[in-house]
Amino acid sequence: MIDHNTLGYLTFTFMTLSMLSGAMILVGKRKRVWINLHAVLSVITYLLMFATIWLVR
């Protein structure tokens, strides 16, 4: 089982990638690709946050 520290770092990493992909929607040329990537990263981030909170709780 993954400990809460590792889940926290993974969540922080995916949150950073989600913010970057959100910014690329505005400045990038291939908007549809960035929108899809942003949606996938956001769902993964949400699941990791839920797992981290559930584990710590």
Backbone as a printed PyTorch tensor [residue, N CA C, xyz], in Angstrom:
tensor([[[  0.8500,  -1.1900,   0.0000],
         [  0.0000,   0.0000,   0.0000],
         [  0.8910,   1.2470,   0.0000]],

        [[  0.4670,   2.2530,  -0.7140],
         [  1.2070,   3.5220,  -0.7950],
         [  0.9000,   4.3520,   0.4460]],

        [[  1.9300,   4.9190,   1.0560],
         [  1.7100,   5.7540,   2.2300],
         [  1.2090,   7.1420,   1.8190]],

        [[  0.7580,   7.9020,   2.8050],
         [  0.1350,   9.1940,   2.4990],
         [  1.1440,  10.2160,   1.9880]],

        [[  2.4120,  10.0820,   2.3250],
         [  3.4170,  11.0180,   1.8000],
         [  3.5630,  10.8650,   0.2850]],

        [[  3.6530,   9.6210,  -0.1740],
         [  3.7760,   9.3700,  -1.6130],
         [  2.5280,   9.8320,  -2.3470]],

        [[  1.3540,   9.5410,  -1.7820],
         [  0.1080,  10.0080,  -2.4070],
         [  0.0600,  11.5340,  -2.4580]],

        [[  0.5530,  12.1730,  -1.4150],
         [  0.5820,  13.6330,  -1.3940],
         [  1.4660,  14.2050,  -2.4860]],

        [[  2.6440,  13.6280,  -2.6590],
         [  3.5440,  14.0950,  -3.7140],
         [  2.9660,  13.8300,  -5.1020]],

        [[  2.3430,  12.6650,  -5.2870],
         [  1.6990,  12.3680,  -6.5730],
         [  0.5670,  13.3440,  -6.8610]],

        [[ -0.2270,  13.6360,  -5.8340],
         [ -1.3310,  14.5820,  -5.9970],
         [ -0.8060,  15.9570,  -6.3680]],

        [[  0.2370,  16.4060,  -5.6830],
         [  0.8300,  17.7160,  -5.9800],
         [  1.3610,  17.7580,  -7.4060]],

        [[  1.9930,  16.6700,  -7.8510],
         [  2.5180,  16.6110,  -9.2140],
         [  1.4000,  16.6910, -10.2380]],

        [[  0.3540,  15.9020, -10.0360],
         [ -0.7560,  15.9280, -10.9900],
         [ -1.5130,  17.2520, -10.9400]],

        [[ -1.5700,  17.9010,  -9.7680],
         [ -2.2140,  19.2090,  -9.6770],
         [ -1.4250,  20.2390, -10.4820]],

        [[ -0.1010,  20.1620, -10.4010],
         [  0.7460,  21.0680, -11.1720],
         [  0.5620,  20.8330, -12.6700]],

        [[  0.5230,  19.5580, -13.0810],
         [  0.3060,  19.2410, -14.4980],
         [ -1.0710,  19.7090, -14.9670]],

        [[ -2.0760,  19.6030, -14.0950],
         [ -3.4170,  20.0810, -14.4530],
         [ -3.4280,  21.5910, -14.6700]],

        [[ -2.7240,  22.3180, -13.8000],
         [ -2.6620,  23.7730, -13.9600],
         [ -1.9120,  24.1560, -15.2310]],

        [[ -0.8360,  23.4440, -15.5240],
         [ -0.0790,  23.7060, -16.7470],
         [ -0.9220,  23.4260, -17.9960]],

        [[ -1.6430,  22.3150, -17.9910],
         [ -2.4740,  22.0050, -19.1510],
         [ -3.6150,  23.0100, -19.2920]],

        [[ -4.1170,  23.5070, -18.1580],
         [ -5.1450,  24.5530, -18.2150],
         [ -4.6170,  25.8330, -18.8330]],

        [[ -3.3740,  26.1790, -18.5080],
         [ -2.7590,  27.3670, -19.1090],
         [ -2.5140,  27.1540, -20.5950]],

        [[ -2.1470,  25.9310, -20.9690],
         [ -1.8740,  25.6490, -22.3810],
         [ -3.1430,  25.7030, -23.2300]],

        [[ -4.3050,  25.5330, -22.6040],
         [ -5.5620,  25.6970, -23.3480],
         [ -5.6450,  27.1210, -23.8880]],

        [[ -5.2010,  28.0820, -23.0750],
         [ -5.2930,  29.4890, -23.4750],
         [ -4.2080,  29.8970, -24.4590]],

        [[ -2.9940,  29.3760, -24.2970],
         [ -1.8870,  29.8510, -25.1250],
         [ -1.4540,  28.8680, -26.2140]],

        [[ -1.9160,  27.6260, -26.1200],
         [ -1.4940,  26.6210, -27.0930],
         [ -2.2670,  26.6900, -28.3930]],

        [[ -1.7230,  26.0600, -29.3960],
         [ -2.3710,  26.0600, -30.7020],
         [ -3.3850,  24.9260, -30.8460]],

        [[ -3.0770,  23.7670, -30.2870],
         [ -3.9870,  22.6200, -30.4100],
         [ -4.8730,  22.5490, -29.1790]],

        [[ -5.9180,  23.3660, -29.1440],
         [ -6.7570,  23.5110, -27.9650],
         [ -7.5090,  22.2330, -27.6050]],

        [[ -8.0050,  21.5040, -28.5980],
         [ -8.7890,  20.2950, -28.3280],
         [ -7.9380,  19.2560, -27.5850]],

        [[ -6.6790,  19.1070, -27.9730],
         [ -5.7850,  18.1570, -27.3040],
         [ -5.5600,  18.5750, -25.8520]],

        [[ -5.3410,  19.8650, -25.6290],
         [ -5.0980,  20.3470, -24.2700],
         [ -6.3450,  20.2360, -23.4030]],

        [[ -7.5200,  20.4470, -23.9880],
         [ -8.7640,  20.3090, -23.2180],
         [ -8.9470,  18.8650, -22.7780]],

        [[ -8.7170,  17.9270, -23.6970],
         [ -8.8550,  16.5100, -23.3450],
         [ -7.8230,  16.0880, -22.3050]],

        [[ -6.5860,  16.5200, -22.4770],
         [ -5.5360,  16.1940, -21.5160],
         [ -5.8460,  16.7950, -20.1470]],

        [[ -6.3450,  18.0180, -20.1480],
         [ -6.6980,  18.6830, -18.9020],
         [ -7.8120,  17.9220, -18.1740]],

        [[ -8.7990,  17.4480, -18.9080],
         [ -9.8950,  16.6950, -18.2900],
         [ -9.3820,  15.3990, -17.6640]],

        [[ -8.5260,  14.6910, -18.3720],
         [ -7.9880,  13.4260, -17.8470],
         [ -7.1230,  13.6850, -16.6070]],

        [[ -6.2450,  14.6740, -16.6900],
         [ -5.3920,  14.9900, -15.5410],
         [ -6.2080,  15.4380, -14.3280]],

        [[ -7.2670,  16.1850, -14.5650],
         [ -8.1000,  16.6590, -13.4600],
         [ -8.8150,  15.5060, -12.7610]],

        [[ -9.2910,  14.5430, -13.5250],
         [ -9.9510,  13.3800, -12.9150],
         [ -8.9480,  12.5590, -12.1090]],

        [[ -7.7600,  12.3370, -12.6540],
         [ -6.7230,  11.5920, -11.9200],
         [ -6.3600,  12.3280, -10.6300]],

        [[ -6.2220,  13.6460, -10.7150],
         [ -5.8910,  14.4450,  -9.5320],
         [ -6.9760,  14.3370,  -8.4770]],

        [[ -8.2260,  14.4110,  -8.9000],
         [ -9.3450,  14.3000,  -7.9570],
         [ -9.3250,  12.9390,  -7.2610]],

        [[ -9.0850,  11.8680,  -8.0070],
         [ -9.0480,  10.5340,  -7.4140],
         [ -7.8790,  10.3910,  -6.4340]],

        [[ -6.7260,  10.9550,  -6.7840],
         [ -5.5820,  10.9060,  -5.8740],
         [ -5.8420,  11.7130,  -4.6010]],

        [[ -6.5020,  12.8640,  -4.7340],
         [ -6.8380,  13.6600,  -3.5480],
         [ -7.8090,  12.9040,  -2.6500]],

        [[ -8.7840,  12.2730,  -3.2660],
         [ -9.7450,  11.4760,  -2.4910],
         [ -9.0340,  10.3460,  -1.7610]],

        [[ -8.1300,   9.6470,  -2.4500],
         [ -7.3980,   8.5430,  -1.8280],
         [ -6.5130,   9.0250,  -0.6800]],

        [[ -5.8790,  10.1870,  -0.8720],
         [ -5.0250,  10.7370,   0.1830],
         [ -5.8370,  11.0900,   1.4090]],

        [[ -6.9530,  11.7630,   1.2210],
         [ -7.8060,  12.1410,   2.3510],
         [ -8.3680,  10.8950,   3.0240]],

        [[ -8.7830,   9.9200,   2.2430],
         [ -9.3420,   8.6950,   2.7950],
         [ -8.2860,   7.9370,   3.6140]],

        [[ -7.0610,   7.8990,   3.1310],
         [ -5.9900,   7.1900,   3.8240],
         [ -5.6110,   7.8790,   5.1180]],

        [[ -5.5060,   9.1940,   5.0990],
         [ -5.0990,   9.9410,   6.2830],
         [ -6.2130,   9.9160,   7.3360]],

        [[ -7.4160,   9.9240,   6.8740],
         [ -8.5630,   9.9500,   7.7650],
         [ -8.6460,   8.6440,   8.5020]]])
